Every structure is written in structure tokens, then in C-alpha cells.
Amino acid sequence: MLGGLCANDSRAAAALAVPFLIRIATDAHHSHRAAALAVLSDPARARHFGVASRDELLLHRTDPRRHAPDDYDDYGVEVTGYPAGWSVAAARAAITAESPVLLPLLNDADRTIRIDTAYALATAADADHKVRAALATRFATEHDAIVRAALLLATAEITRTHAHPPAVRWIGERWQDRTEPPEVRLAAAIGWLCLTNEPVPRDLHQTIDTCTTDERAHAMDALPWMNVAAGSGETGLRRCIRCMLHPEEPEPWDNPWALSI
């Protein structure tokens, strides 16, 4: 239900639930901890499903190019009439305040918990770099390629909110590092593209072409960033690649009622 409210641009009610979702998520004995963790950061991201462009991915605003004259901080208004920016700010404040109790979940035995924890922590205010440091520490010891990709995308999202040139350089080094798993190199390539305005290097094109397979694209939909970027029959990874490297290509048209000829 809470996920549906956010998908329908009605975050005001969902934002109020975030502190309680955190309590459930951090209770090792609660039967719904994974489900709570999976949705608790949804109100903290004001952007549409299917967003995969270099300009908009990893941003929590709905449209970074929009300059609203209504004092709603460029977020606009929810369908309920409530200022969307207030909901996002409330959810992010709650996650920031409770980040000390969320950080230990980066070491959970369940890889889904580790992935969703990284996704939630990516929305925390991180002026003192404590969250970013914790992500880097876990990255250094994490062996699961998909979780490593999640930690990297979380670092990129935080860095997009709180600029940190050393983090941008580190992410750039990861897609160039042939010893990294392909999933990590792909996540690093996407993160680096979102954090810079530089022309796409030929080596990055080659990295993406070499590492991207249909099987890997489907596997990477386990990453929440990729899952919500998917649309019109495209996996999130394929959609990001098309939107970032080939923005001139038209959106695919997916008509479930069309008859096969």
C-alpha cells in the first residue's frame, strides 16, 4: 500500500510511516522486516518510475530542470494538493536521524537486506560523510557482485546530493578496473555518467558493450535503482544504457493489446 501511494505521487501519508518502518526493518525478529526496509525510502525520492536519463537518474527531485514559482522548492505539488517537497524532506530527515541504526544492516547475512539498506541510506543527508564511509567499508569486504553494485550506486546517489570529487574519481576508477565483476563496472559506469558532464569515453562504451548481456541485465533488476528505471519491456540496465548513451533513440512502444501479425 505504501509503495502504491508513492507510485501515485501521494507521499504525504507514506512519509509519516517512515520512522515506524525503520523500527520494523531493524527488528531482527520481525517477520516483515524485509518488506518494511524495501519501501521505507520510497517517500524520500520524488521522481517518476522509468526515469533513466543521465540528467535525472539518482536525483530525488521530480524534474531538475523545473523552476517552480510557487515556493515548493521545484518539487511541485502532489495529487493530494500537498507540497511534494515537504514529504520528501520529512522522509529524508527520518532516515538521516535513524541512519545509526540502519548502518549495521549493511552487514546483514541476507543480501536483499544489504541491498535495500544501501538503497535507503542513499537518501540520508551525509554532510559528515559517515554514511559514505560505511558504504566504502562494506564495499571493501563485500563478495556478492550485485551487493557491491548496490553499494556503489548508493555512493553515487549520495555524491549527487552532496558533491565529493574524491568519490567521483573512485567511482570512475571502478568502471575502468578489469578486476571488478561486470555488475560493479556497469553500476560504476552509470554512476559516473550521472555525476559528470564529460563526453562519454570510448573505453566506457566498450566496457558497457562488453559487460552487458541479457542475463546480466535481468539479474541487475535486483537493484532497486534498476528495477524502478525499467519500463516498456526494457530492463532497467538496458533503459539506462539507451537513455544515457543513445538519447536520440525513441522510447519503445509497448502495447499489450496489439495483435501479433
N, C-alpha and C positions, 0 to 999 in steps of 0.2 A: 504493500500500500504506500509506504513512504517513498519507495523508488518511483512509483507511478505518479505521486504528487510532484516530484521533481521533474519527471519527464514531461509533465503537463504544465510546467512553469508555475507551480504553486508551492514554493519552498517555505513560505512563512510558517506554516504549521509544522513542516518537517524539521525546520531549524530548531524548534523548541524541543524536539525529541533527542537531539544530538548528545547532550550530557548523559541521558539515560541509556542511549545506545552504547556509549563508551563504557558505562558500568557493566552492561551485559557482555560486551566484547572482551572485557578484561577479567571476567569471571571464568576461570578455567573449568568450572564445573557446570556452567550454564549450557543447556542443550542447544541454544540458538545463538551462541557467541559468534560463530562464523557468519551467519546471516546478518546479524547486527553490524558487524565490522564491515561487511560488504556494502552497506548502504549509508553508513553514518557520515561519509564525506560528500554524498550526493548534493546536499543543500549548499555546500561550500564551493560549488562550481557552477557559475551562471553561464553556461554555453550549451549550444544545441547538440543533440546527437547527430553524428555524421560529420562533425567538423574535423577536418584533417589537413587543412592548409598550413603552410609554413607560417603564415601570419597569425593564425588563430589557435592552433593546437598548443596545449599546455598553458593556455591563458584561462583565467577563471571568469573573465568578463564575456558577455554575450557577443559583443562586436567591438573590437579595439579601435575601429575607425569611426565609431559613432560618438558624437559630442552632444549629449543631451542638454537642452537649455532649461531643464526642469529641476536642477539641483539634485538629481538622483544619481550623480557620480557615474554617468554613462551606462548604467545598468538598465535603465528603463523601469517599467512597472510590470508586475506580474499580472496574470489574467484576473486575479482577485482584486486588483487595484492597489495592492501593497507594493511599496518600493522594493524592487528585487535586490538592490544593493544592501538593504538592511538585513535581509535574510542571509545573504552570503556572508556579510560581516559577522553576524551573530554565530553562524555555524563555524566560521574560521576562528573566532575568538574562543569558542568552547573547545575546539580541537587543540588550539595553541595552549590553553590553560591546562589541558589534560595530557599534553604530549609526554610528560614524565612517566605516566602510567601506560602509555601506548608504546613507548620505545622498547620495553622489554619483549614485546610481541614480535619484534624483528628476529628474535632467536627462537621462536616457537618451532616445535617439531613438525607442525603441519605447514607445508609450503604455501597452501592457499592463504593461511593466516598471515604468513610473512609477506606475501604479495599484497594483500588487501591492507595490511598495516602500512606498507610503503606508500600505497595509494592515498590513504588517509593522512599520513604525516606530510605528504607533499603539499597539503593545503594549510599547514601551520605557518604562522609568522615565525621567521627564523633569523631575526636580526643578529643574534649572538652565535649563529652557525652551529648550535648544538645538534639540531636535527640532521643537518647536512653531515656533520662529523659522525653521527651514529650510523647514517646510511653508508658512509665510506668505510667505517669499521666493519660493518656486516658484509659489505661487498668484498672485502679482503679475505673473508673466511667462508663465504658462501660458495657452494659447489654446484648448486642447481642453476642451469643456464637461464631458465625462464625467470627465476627469482632474481638473479643477477641483472637481468634486463629490467625488471621492475625497480630495483634499487637505483639503477642508472636513470630511468625515466623520472623517478621521484626527485632525484637530484637535479635533473634538468628543469622540472616544473618549479621547484623552489628557486632555482637560479634565475628563471624567467621572472619570478616575482621579486626576488632580492638579488640584484646583479652581483656577480662574483667572478671576475675574469679568470682566476685560477681554476675554478670549476669548469668553465667553458673550455679551457685548454685541456683539462683532464678528460672531459668527455670527447673532445676531438682526438685525443690520443687513443681512446678506446676503440673507435671505429677503424683506426689505422693499425691496430695491434692484431696481427695474424694469429697470435696465440689465444685470443679470446674466442669463445664459442660464437657461431654465426648469429645467434639470437641477440647476444650482447652487442656485437658490432652493428647490427641493424638498429637496435634501440639507440645506440650511441649516434649513429648517422642521423636518425630522425631528431634526436635531442639537439645535436649540433646545428642542424638546419634551422630549428626553431629559435636558437639562441644567437644566431649570427645573420648578417645581411650579405655575407660574402657570396660570390658566384660559386656554384656547385663545382667542386674539383672533379677532374676526370677520375681520380682514384676513388672518390666516393661513389661515383656512378658504377665503377667496376665492382666495388665492394657490395653494393646493393644487388647488382645483377648476379654476382657470384653466390651470394648468401641466400637470396630469395628463392624459395621453392614453394609449391602449393602446400605441401605437407607442413613446412615451417610456418607459412602464413596462417594456417588454421591453428597450429599449436600456439602461436603468439596471441591468438584471441583470448587466451587465458589471462592476458594482461588487461586490466580494466581500461587503460588508455586506448588499446587497440580495439577492444570489444565495443566501446561506445563510438569509435570512429567508423566502424563498419556501416555499410549501407548499400542498398540497391544490388544485392547479390555479391558485393565485394567484401573480402575480409578487411579488417582494419589496417593491416600492414599494406595490402595492395592499394587500398584507398589513399593511405598516406603517401605512398610512393608516387601514385598518379598525380595527386594534388600538389605535391611538393616539387617533383621533378618535371612533370608534364602538365602544368596548369592550363595549357591551351586546349587540352583534350576535353570534350564534352562529358557531362555526367552520364553514366549509363542509365538507361531507361528500363525499369523493372515493372512490367505489367502482368500481374498474376492472372488476369482474366484473358490475356491474349491467347489465341488458339495457335497451336503448332501447325506449321504448314509443311 
